[in-house]
Amino acid sequence: QVLLKKQGSTRNVLNLTKDEVRNYLARQTRFYEAYIVAEAYNVSDLVPYVFRMAVIEENMDYFEDYRTVHFIGSSFFDDIFISAQKARRLDEVATRNLIGILSHCKTFVKENLLLKSYPCPRT
């Protein structure tokens, strides 16, 4: 049996339904515990949970831990922007957190903007 402990309580994470997995990931404030469950249940898209925890819930440690496991590339930014658009309206704190995420990846953003500004000629 696999149990994850959280300050005085335990949570059985075996034989969860898809909805239970989604609910668990949406509520889990520690990335590595969410990551273990996501891997066990073959959940590959964690970006919506990163958006929720880091941008909405102000848990930037969640994002920092995500970065240690996943490559941050253009698809990550695309998915973060999609999540922001779905949220429709972000308050000032959430906007600041979103900018904080983007500031961690300045080099990638600069390179990506340069490529878009000066596309390679088609041959």
N, C-alpha and C positions, 0 to 999 in steps of 0.2 A: 504494500500500500504506500502511496506517495502522499505525504502531507506537507503543506507549506505553513509555517508558523508565522503569525503576525501578532506581536505584542499581546500575549495572553490568550490567543485563540488559534485554532488550527483550521485549515480548509483542505478537505479531500479534493484532489484534482484528477481523480480517475473516473473514467466512464462519464464524462460530461457530454451533454448534448451540444450542438453547434451554438444554440442560443446561450447556454450556460458558459461556454468558452468566451463568446463575445462579451457577455456581461462581466465575466471575471476580468478579461483584459481591459475593459472600459473602467473598471473600478480599481485595478491594481496600481498603486502609486510607486511601486518599486519595479524598475525596468527589468532587472534580471529575473525576478519571479515571473513577470509577465512573459519574458522571453522563453523561459523553460516550458511554460504551458503552451505558448504559441508553437514552439518547436515540436512538442509532443503531439499536438493536434494539427500539424501542418498548416498553420496560419502564416502565410508569407508576407502579407501586407500589414505592417505595424504602424505605418505612417499616420493613419487616422487616430491611433491611440497616442502616438507621439504628439500630434497636434493638440489633442484634448489635454494631455497631462502637462505639456510644456507651455503651450500658448494660453489655453483657457484656465487651467488649474495652477499656473505659475510654478510648475515643478521642473525647473531647468536641469536638475540633476538627472531626471528621466531622459532628457535629450542627450546630455553628456554621456550617459551610459549607453544609449542607443548608438552614438557615434563610435564607441569602442568596438562595436560588433558589426555595424553595417557601413558600407561605403555611402558617402553622401554625394550624390551626383544629380544630373539634371532631372531624372525621374523623381527623385526625392523632392526637389523644389516644385516640380509640376504638381505632385500629389499634395504638398503643403498648401500651394495656392488654391487647388481645388477644394481642399478642406476649409480654407479661409473663405472662399466664395460660398460654400454651402452654409457656413456660419452666418452669412449675410452681413451682419454688423458686429464688428469687434469693438469692445470698449477700449479705453485708453491703455489700460494695463495689458490687455491681450495684444494690442497693436505693438506695444513696446516689446513684449515677449517674442512676437513674430519677427520683429526687426532684430532682436537678439539672436535668434536662430540663424537668420540670414547673415549676420555679421560674423558668425563663426566660419563662414565659408566664403570669405571675400575673394580669395584667389580664384575659386571656381566661378563665382559670379562674374568677376572681371574678365576671365578667359571666355566665358560663355557670351558675354556682351560683345566682346571684341569679335568673336566668330560671327555673331549675328550682324554686326556693323560692317564687317569686311568678309563676306562669304567667299569661299573658294570658287574660282571660275569652274564652270562645268566643262568637262572635256568630252 
